[in-house]
Amino acid sequence: MTRSETSAPGRGRRRGRGKRRGRGTEADPPWPRRPLLTALWIPAAAVLLPIGGALGAFGPWLLVPSLVVVITGLVGLLYALLSLCRSAALRLVAIALVLSPLIGVPLLAMNTAQAAVLGLRGVAHPGTVTGVRVSHGKTTSYSCAVRYEDDPGHGSSVTCGAGDTVGEHVSVTEDPGGLVGPEFTGAATGGRFDLSLLGLSDASLLAVAGTAAGLGALLRLLRTRAAARPPWPPQPPQPPQPPNPVAR
């Protein structure tokens, strides 16, 4: 047995390991067993996100269920995109496009639910701002203490902005049953605008995620057909190899 013959298997094994490494780095995430069921997470998320956001408007006792519903919709949507998108570039573009609706839909749903309740049950109170509290965190938030002029001795704490000052005369709409928190009357009457933005954001979320999942399934189909296609040009039949006397 010559040196070239003894070294050939080693070289073949090294080349085989190199090919396996190459396939491992370029491999896509595993294709789900039931892609249609996985794709159903997209419309489910478009329903769960606004429902979870709306629950957050009804006091702190519903904050935990609200977070659970929102996180379930968010995780399900991301799972569907990561499983069905067969290209890293497609996944990055899809996640970048749905990131803003993912954040905006729950917040808009919460504002819409609060404005709807105040529009149906709320009572407007004229009042005066007696104090402004500033909270610093990832974002700066402001809270105004308002004393009602038509109900002396009573008042409420209302989310406000940097332009609100002590002594300012305002109007606050409050739910007598305390189902939702109070708001400035101008903000409480803006439910239709929030509802329009909510519908637009939710529709864009559904459209972008559904399009990305469809493109991912199309790429999967094209790659499967390309892998099953015979090589071109066709290879001529190889003559039978004589037995190797050294191997005996």
Solvent accessible surface area in square Angstrom, and as a share of the most:
residue,aa,sasa,rsa
1,M,152,0.68
2,T,81,0.47
3,R,212,0.78
4,S,70,0.45
5,E,82,0.37
6,T,74,0.43
7,S,41,0.27
8,A,44,0.34
9,P,70,0.44
10,G,16,0.15
11,R,104,0.38
12,G,31,0.30
13,R,151,0.55
14,R,138,0.50
15,R,148,0.54
16,G,23,0.23
17,R,103,0.38
18,G,35,0.34
19,K,133,0.56
20,R,138,0.50
21,R,159,0.58
22,G,32,0.30
23,R,153,0.56
24,G,54,0.52
25,T,117,0.68
26,E,145,0.65
27,A,71,0.55
28,D,44,0.23
29,P,45,0.29
30,P,119,0.75
31,W,57,0.20
32,P,16,0.10
33,R,242,0.88
34,R,168,0.61
35,P,43,0.27
36,L,148,0.74
37,L,96,0.48
38,T,10,0.06
39,A,31,0.24
40,L,105,0.52
41,W,87,0.30
42,I,8,0.04
43,P,58,0.37
44,A,37,0.29
45,A,0,0.00
46,A,9,0.07
47,V,85,0.49
48,L,46,0.23
49,L,0,0.00
50,P,25,0.16
51,I,85,0.43
52,G,0,0.00
53,G,5,0.05
54,A,28,0.22
55,L,51,0.25
56,G,17,0.17
57,A,10,0.08
58,F,45,0.19
59,G,21,0.20
60,P,109,0.68
61,W,163,0.57
62,L,51,0.25
63,L,91,0.45
64,V,106,0.61
65,P,53,0.33
66,S,7,0.05
67,L,92,0.46
68,V,87,0.50
69,V,34,0.19
70,V,22,0.13
71,I,99,0.50
72,T,57,0.33
73,G,0,0.00
74,L,60,0.30
75,V,86,0.49
76,G,4,0.04
77,L,1,0.00
78,L,49,0.24
79,Y,108,0.41
80,A,0,0.00
81,L,0,0.00
82,L,83,0.41
83,S,11,0.07
84,L,6,0.03
85,C,0,0.00
86,R,12,0.04
87,S,27,0.17
88,A,60,0.47
89,A,65,0.50
90,L,31,0.15
91,R,38,0.14
92,L,128,0.64
93,V,84,0.48
94,A,2,0.02
95,I,51,0.26
96,A,70,0.55
97,L,101,0.50
98,V,0,0.00
99,L,98,0.49
100,S,82,0.53
101,P,17,0.11
102,L,8,0.04
103,I,106,0.54
104,G,20,0.19
105,V,0,0.00
106,P,17,0.10
107,L,94,0.47
108,L,29,0.14
109,A,3,0.03
110,M,64,0.29
111,N,65,0.33
112,T,18,0.10
113,A,16,0.12
114,Q,29,0.13
115,A,9,0.07
116,A,51,0.40
117,V,18,0.10
118,L,4,0.02
119,G,63,0.60
120,L,155,0.77
121,R,117,0.43
122,G,26,0.25
123,V,69,0.40
124,A,57,0.44
125,H,30,0.13
126,P,64,0.40
127,G,0,0.00
128,T,19,0.11
129,V,1,0.01
130,T,61,0.35
131,G,22,0.21
132,V,50,0.29
133,R,163,0.59
134,V,65,0.37
135,S,53,0.34
136,H,149,0.67
137,G,65,0.62
138,K,212,0.90
139,T,109,0.63
140,T,67,0.39
141,S,56,0.36
142,Y,56,0.21
143,S,25,0.16
144,C,0,0.00
145,A,45,0.35
146,V,5,0.03
147,R,125,0.46
148,Y,7,0.03
149,E,86,0.39
150,D,80,0.41
151,D,53,0.28
152,P,109,0.68
153,G,74,0.71
154,H,111,0.50
155,G,39,0.38
156,S,23,0.15
157,S,71,0.46
158,V,1,0.01
159,T,96,0.56
160,C,18,0.11
161,G,31,0.30
162,A,77,0.60
163,G,72,0.69
164,D,28,0.14
165,T,82,0.48
166,V,98,0.56
167,G,42,0.40
168,E,61,0.27
169,H,141,0.63
170,V,25,0.14
171,S,45,0.29
172,V,0,0.00
173,T,11,0.06
174,E,48,0.22
175,D,3,0.02
176,P,100,0.63
177,G,57,0.55
178,G,45,0.43
179,L,69,0.34
180,V,7,0.04
181,G,34,0.33
182,P,32,0.20
183,E,35,0.16
184,F,37,0.15
185,T,39,0.23
186,G,63,0.61
187,A,58,0.45
188,A,7,0.05
189,T,105,0.61
190,G,26,0.25
191,G,16,0.15
192,R,212,0.77
193,F,137,0.57
194,D,28,0.14
195,L,103,0.51
196,S,76,0.49
197,L,63,0.32
198,L,22,0.11
199,G,41,0.39
200,L,124,0.61
201,S,25,0.16
202,D,28,0.14
203,A,57,0.44
204,S,42,0.27
205,L,2,0.01
206,L,77,0.38
207,A,60,0.46
208,V,40,0.23
209,A,0,0.00
210,G,34,0.33
211,T,83,0.48
212,A,5,0.04
213,A,9,0.07
214,G,43,0.41
215,L,82,0.41
216,G,0,0.00
217,A,44,0.34
218,L,91,0.45
219,L,57,0.29
220,R,95,0.35
221,L,82,0.41
222,L,93,0.46
223,R,117,0.43
224,T,71,0.41
225,R,149,0.54
226,A,58,0.45
227,A,90,0.69
228,A,83,0.65
229,R,163,0.60
230,P,103,0.65
231,P,93,0.58
232,W,220,0.77
233,P,91,0.57
234,P,90,0.56
235,Q,130,0.58
236,P,91,0.57
237,P,128,0.81
238,Q,140,0.62
239,P,92,0.58
240,P,129,0.81
241,Q,145,0.65
242,P,106,0.67
243,P,96,0.61
244,N,82,0.42
245,P,105,0.66
246,V,75,0.43
247,A,86,0.67
248,R,224,0.82
